[in-house]
Amino acid sequence: MTQSKSELTKLNPLARLSNREVDVAKQLIKGLGIIEVSSLLELSPSTVSTYKSRIFEKLNVSNIPELIELFRIHSNN
């Protein structure tokens, strides 16, 4: 039985993120700053900052350690 997107987000909050938001989050978790992430992913620093804000809002976290813990618990890779 397949689960709907809504059911998946209840089980795994990371399912709320777009692919690009996951890309940004993974780099932030590695300890990269906004400028480093923007260079690596070829985005403007402003765009990375916006992604970071959206990630924090969608996952209801307020800092990188909370983000790391959420990924540790829910990430499969």
N, C-alpha and C positions, 0 to 999 in steps of 0.2 A: 504494500500500500504506500503510495507516495504522499508526502506531506506538503501542505500548502506553505507558501512563503511566510505567512503569519505564524503557522505552527513551528516552522524552523527558527524564526526569530525568538520565539519563547524559549526554545531549547538551547539555542546558540545565539547570543546577542551579536556575534561577529557577522551573522548573516544579514544584518541591517546595513552593512557597509558595501559600497560599490567596490569593484575591483581596484580602481585607482586609490580609493581611500585605504584599502588593505595594503596596497603598495607603499603608500606614505606611512601608514602606521608601523609597518615592519621596519622601515628605515629609522623612524623615531625610536622604536624599541631598541634598535642596535646602538643608540646613543648619538645618532647624527642630529645636527641642528638644522634649522630651517634652511639656511644658505646651502649647506651640504646636500640636503635632500633635494632642493631645487636644482642644483647642478647635476646631481646623479640622475634625476628623473626628467630633466630638461623642462622644468616648470619655473615660473617666476616665484620668488620668495613670497609674494602676496598670495599666490594661488596655494602654495604649500601651507601657509598660515591659515587660509580659509579651510582647507581640507582638515587641518589639525583641529580647528574649532568644531567642524561638523562631526568629526570622529568622536571627540570628547562628548559632544551633545548627544549623539546617537547612542553611545555606550554608557552615558551617565557616569563618566569619570572626570576627574578634575586635574589629574597630573599624570606624568609618564609612569611612575611606579604602579599606579592603579591600572593603567593601560597594559603594562607588562603582565601584571597578575591576571587580568582578564584574558589576554592571549595565551598565557600559560595554561589556564584552565580549559579554554574552549578551542584552541587551535589544534588542528590535526597534523600540522607540519612545522 
